[in-house]
């Protein structure tokens, strides 16, 4: 069971994902130059991940975790799936909206197709960073039910990191607690009492495009080349 730290219960919105990432980086500054890998959950989580990675002088990468949408309501997450096909389900919600196992299998197949397509294009720009023995920080722009984060943490743990941290800008406190078995440490900046959606806590919450994700990954690939060149001089 991991430790957790909720800094505030205020409901003040962040300006944007960049500010959320910078605030998380400030709280994680003790990990600077400590062999860190920061994993962003695409698409929205990659922006705070970039800010944390740069501030801590760590590596940036992605962890592909997709929610499984409910029948007739794809925005409602009944579960999540990661690269490789591991599925996490919200059993309580599932009993209310989607007991059909055939639907779950079809939704899993749909989301895995998207994950595999994205992995192919993303990894071509930035090869996967090995996590074994590293301090790994997993982040997103927020956590609602927590299934996508839970799946991402499971995927990262599978690679045997030295320490696994979940860095979360905003989340309901009850759902943070549900993540404790999956991380060594959870940092959450804000856990407001009234939580309806992640977008509620951002002044600017535009959808992050695939083009923007590819740009961030390309920039990271160049940053790594530059660092390697400096080390080899």
N, C-alpha and C positions, 0 to 999 in steps of 0.2 A: 504494500500500500504506500503510495507516494505522499509527499508533503504538498501543501498548497498555500498560496498567499494571495488573498484578494485585497487590493490596495484601497478600494473605495466602493461605496454603494451609490455614488452620485449618478444621475442620468444625463449629465452634460454631454452633448455629442462631440465627437472628434471632428476636426475640420475635414479630413480625408484619410485615406489609408496610409499615406506617407506619414502624417502626424502620428497615427496609431503605432506605426513601426518604429518611429524615432523614440516615442515614449517607452515602448517595450525595450528598445536597445539600451536606453538609459538605466532601466532597472536590471538589465542583464550585463552591465559593463564589467562586472567581476570576471566574466568569461572571455574578455578580450585577449586575443593571442593564446587561447587555450585549446587549439585544435578543434574548432567548432565547425559543424555543418548546420546550416539553417535550411530547413525544408518548408517551402511554401506549398499550400494546397491550391492548385490553379482553379479558377483564375484569380479571384480576388485576393487570395492569401499570398500571392507571389510579390505583391507590392510591399507589404510590411516585411516580408522575408528579406527582400533586397536591402531595405534600410537596416535591418538587424545585422545581416551578414557584413555589410560595409562597415558599420560602426564597430563590430567586434573583430574585424579583419579575418572573417571566416569564409568558408565556401558556401555558395548558394546552390540549391538544387530544388527539384520538385518532388512531391509525393502524390501520386495519382489516386485519389479517393473520390468516388462519385456517390451521390445519394441515389437511392431507389425511390422513385415517386409513387404515390398512391394512385389507384385507379380513379380516373376522372379528375385528379388533382395532382399533377406532376410536381408542383411546388412543395407539397407536403411529404416530408421524408419519412418513409416507413423502414428505411434501412440504408446501408451503404455498402459499397464493394470497392476493393482495391485491386491494383495490378496483381495478376495471379489468380484472382477469382474468389478470394476470401470474402464472405458476406457477413455483415452484422445486421440484425433485425431488431426493431423495436416491438417486442412481443405484445406489450400492452396496447399500443396503437394498432398493431397488425390485427388484433382480435376485433377491433372496431371497424376497420375500413378495408381489409384485404386478407381474408382467410384463404383465398384461392391460391394454392401452391403453384398452379400453372402460370398465373399472372406473375408471380415472384420470379420464377425461372425465366420467363420472357423478358421481364424488366432487367434482370441481372444480365442476360445476354445482350440486351440493347446497350446498357451502360458499359459493359466490358468491350463492346465493339468501339465505342467512343474512346474509352481509355487506351485501347491498343492503337487506334489511329493517332491519338495525341502523343502517345509514347514514341511512336515511330518518328514523328516530325520534331518533337521536342528533343529527343535524345540525339538526333542527327546534329542539332546545334550545340548541345551541351551534354556530353556523355555522363552517364550516371556516376555519382560520387559514392565510393564505398563507405559504409557507415561503421564497420567493425572497429571497436576501440575508440571511437570518436565521441565527443560531446555533441549530441544531436538536439536541435531545437526545432520543434514543429509548430508552425503558426498558420493562422487564417485571419480573415478580417473580422471574425467573430464566431461564436458558437451559439447555436440555438438549441436543438435537441441533443447535439453532441455526437451523432452517429458517424458523420464524416470524419471528425477529429479522432474518434475512437478507432475507426478503421485505419486511419493514417498512422496513429501511434502503434497500433498492432503491427503494421507493415514495417515500421522503423525498428521496433523491438526485435523483430524476426532476424535482423542483421547484426544483433549483439553489440549495440553501442555501449560505450563506457557509462554514459549517463543520458537519460532521455527526458527532455523538458518540453512541456506544452506551454507556449506563450500566446495568451489570448487577450485581445483588446477588451472585449465585452462579452458577457455570458450570464445566464441565470445561475444563481448560486447552486441551486439543487442539481443542475446538470453538470456543473463543474465537479461536484462530489462524485458523480457517476464515472468520471474519467480517472479518478484516483488510482484504480488498479492497473491502469495502462501506462502511467508515467511515473518517473522518480520525483518530479517536481512540477507543479502547475503554478504559473504566474498569470493572474488575471487582473487587468488594470481596473475594470469597473464591473460590478455585479448589481445593477439596479433592481429594485423590488418589482417594478412593472416592466416586463419585457415582452414585446409583441413580435419584433423582427429585428434583425441586425441593422438593416438600413435606417431604422429609427434613431440610431446613435451615431450617424454620420451626416454632416451638412452636405457633403458631396459624396454620392454613392453611385456613380455611374458604373454601368456594366463594363467589365474589363474585357477587351477584345482579344481574340487569338493573336492578332497582329502585335498587340502590346506585349503579350506573353513572350512571343518569339523575339521581340526586340530586347526584352530584359535578359533572356537566355543568351542571346548573341553578345550583349554587353558583358555578361558574366564570363563568357568564354574568352573574350578579349582581355578582361581583367586578370584571369588566371594565366593567360599567356604572358602578360606583362610581369606578373609576380614571379613566374618561373624564369623569365629572362633575367630579372634582377638577381634572383638567387644564384643563377649560373654564371654571373659576371665575375 
